[in-house]
Amino acid sequence: MTASFSNLSLAEPLARAVAEMGYESMTPIQAQAIPVVLTGKDVMGAAQTGTGKTAAFSLPLLQRLLKHENTSTSPARHPVRALVLLPTRELADQVAQQIKLYAKYTQMRSAVVFGGMDMKPQTLELKRGVEILVATPGRLLDHIEAKNAVLNQVEYVVLDEADRMLDIGFLPDLQRILSFLPKQRTTLLFSATFSPEIKRLAGSYLQDPITIEVARPNETASTVEQRFYSAQDDDKRRVVKAVLNERGIKQAFIFVNSKLGCGRLARSLEREGMVTAALHGDKTQDERLKALEAFKKGEVDLLVCTDVAARGLDIKDVPAVFNFDVPFNAEDYVHRIGRTGRAGASGLAVTLVSPSDMRLVADIEKLIKTKLQVENYPLQEERSSGYSGEGGREDRRDDHREDRRPERGFERRREEEAPRDRRSSFRPAQASRDPFFEKPYEAPSMERAAAASWEASPKTTGSRPGISANIKPKRKLAALFKSGE
Ligand code: AMP
């Protein structure tokens, strides 16, 4: 049964905007979340980007805020009433653009602030007054400290992609930001998974939340054809090109595990005649937005990216995703291949597996509860003559695996986008064997949420093979929660 937006009795300006977007019926997260948010209750939603969750929280939130709508030019009449927090600039930008579309026939003002951009234009916009503020945590704190953003009239706060915000160490920043908000408010938390840490966050900041889970978090879409090909590092680019040729695929995402590897692979593929762009955390904001735009317009064939940079990007109709490196975290596999096969379209996800990656493949098998076949890809016998005519040595130097450090999005150079507490900016998942992931997926129970994984199994902190010893374990989230309560 499909639920129609007309059943919601949305105010006319919102209904008009939705109609203009061409949405015919509500997505499952919208059908479940919108009526609940309209009642003002807290929500804990398990939904990934691409499920329509932005409309699921922003439409009811706008509807509830319409009572404050006014045309006054006085900034005092336009205080921040809804705050939406996201982990990356791209996501913040994307969500802000969508909110603008939904609010376009109302008088509600919205703005987005994120790091890596000049603060001045953001400050001017904030000073004029905005009802809906979309932000990444680091830059928002800068604006709070500069007294550009006042949050004492916030009625709604949305913690979007909350799992990733915790992964990249934003918990202390979130705690600070939440401390500026009125206690009496509605809090909506969206996360791809309900890990014990997420449940703990919800336990601290949500009041009697309604839990909404639209799909099992670790499910992969049935519309995605998943292939695993064994390939030596030196052969991987040839396999990528052969698959693209064989299938007549024009555009794809190529995921790698490190920033260094990302740039190198993009350059190598470029030398081989593909039009590529690299998307990783060391790129400037401008470069990242340009790369995305170029890909969306079809001017770029291959977007080579790291997990952090690509998380949740709303680029539809990507025919294929390549995992040039098997991700260190099995959950990232699910996110990566979620870029393709969206909205019912069929997609292809190819993972290139070198012999040392078998353990990581086993992790993915466990997570998605599917037996995976690693096949040999039948490459033409040109390999003995060297990988390409353009200097095999150069290509070998380009072996991205030389730098095995995974990108951890906010261990970046620019201060304004780094979490305040650098001790917590490393993700421990690859440094510890979390028993949570050792067994097949099952819907987590509340009891399990009470005991975080490290508390349940203090001994299991050995390194995973292939991970740099430089990766430091993150400060225990439990300690951080205590300090913020
Ligand atoms: P989101 O998960 O919010 O990032 O949304 C992913 C994409 O789905 C966006 O491009 C939305 O415009 C689109 N979308 C959201 N709701 C619907 C709907 N009910 N029907 C069709 N498309 C939608």
Residues whose N, C-alpha, C, O or C-beta is under 5 A from the ligand:
A	BS01	AMP	Y23 E24 S25 M26 T27 Q48 T49 G50 T51 G52 K53 T54 A55 D314
